[in-house]
Amino acid sequence: MSLEADTIVHSRRLRRRLFFWRTLAIATLVAVVVWAVQHYTAGDLRQLGRAGYVARISVSGVIVEDRDLLERIQDLASDPAAKAILVDIDSPGGTVVGGESLYEALRAASAEKPVVAVMGTTAASAAYMVAIGTDRIFAHSGTVTGSVGVLLQTAQVTDLLRSIGVTPISIKSSPLKAVPSPVEDLTPAGREAAQEVVDAMYRMFVDMVGERRGLSGDRLASVTDGRIFTGRQAMDLGLVDSVAGEKGARAWLAAEKGVGEDLPTVDRDPTEEFSFFGSATSLLLGKSLSTERLILDGLISVWHADLRS
């Protein structure tokens, strides 16, 4: 090999090595920046100073039992730097247990500091259950809320199965086991048993609304029959306290609870444990590579528009 050729090969190797180390340095820098951002968001915010801050948590999408969020609420309740908790709600509802768990966590937190709810586009069913766990509820005029009720849904496909020659067989310990089932005809006894469970959960929900909103009798019945309301209708009916957004909530906290409007509002939603490759992928590609799938099982309290034509 000639001296010139050897020099070219050596030069290429140097460039490749330089490219590798530059890439590694950039990747390391990105990792440090992502870690710093996540650490500040999810870490101990007591360093904000004696003045403190207002913690904002989000309840969005379909509500299920969320241990991370429940722990975050508990942590905020004991954090002296968090002067109040603002719950930003935008959800059609979800499971009864999911809504009940958040309700109880917010009630416990309110014993330590002010807790307010700000409703977004939708705050219905189990999401409304969450809202009434706070000290005061704010909604926009166009917010969809209410839909107080409980639902147990199934699909019966027995006729379809028979039409294609399929006979499902269930061997059960008792007639009401696994009822309702999509592969069995719903008997009167099965319907009655399922209805009793739904009715019991519904009574619990109604009692919660009555207690927290000071409603009873016909007035309570008129707002807990499953229908939805706009934010302004809900205020007139006593389901929410004010038609205002987050600015109105902060003004109320300042006037009634002495939580200064100059305090910063800091998002305190649970964050995923830091992973460089996961974080880098999210930064570059968002969530386009993964599909979030949610399966709701059991009793649900959720509102959705009827999509049938």
C-alpha angles and dihedrals in degrees: 000000000000123000090247093052091046090052091052092050091048091049092052091051091052092050091050091050091046091050090050094051093044090051091048091049092051092047090050091050091050090049092051093049093048091047092049093051093047093043092053093046097046100028134086109304096188087108089076085091139245092306090067129195144255112255118222121200126181129224106189140150121015111343119235130158104291114190094185092055092045090053091047091054090049091050092049091050089060096039108103091199091061102081095182141358121233115197112205107202127193108152140118090219132259139195121002091232092050092053094042093051093052091045091055093045092052093047089053091048092050089062087066104037143350116293122191134179126219113194120213128189094322133014105160139144110349088008089060088049087058092048095055088057088073130079096245135011125217122189137176118243090250097044114127109223142147116055090146106187148090129250135198111186134186137156123233112216100164094114091049092051092049091050091059094043099258119137113190115212123204123187107196139175091230138004095256097050112120093004125188097040128171091222097052133064110252109243124208089250091051093049091049093051093049092047091053091057092048091048092051093052091044091054089051091052093047091049090052091052092046093050098044097040098037094239130141144159119010092349091058093043092052093059099039101056093102099265123131128235137198117246092257093048089049091053092051089050095048098250094116132025105222144006101234140105132233092301089059091048091053091048090053092048089052096046099040105025104028094241103148118237088221092067113105120251108228126192109236102178117146111267129206119257109270116268118170096208093042093047093045091050091050091049093050102035106017112209096318093112095057134052119215109222124189126190116190116205127184128006115358136187105201137139125213132164116256105255096190115117 
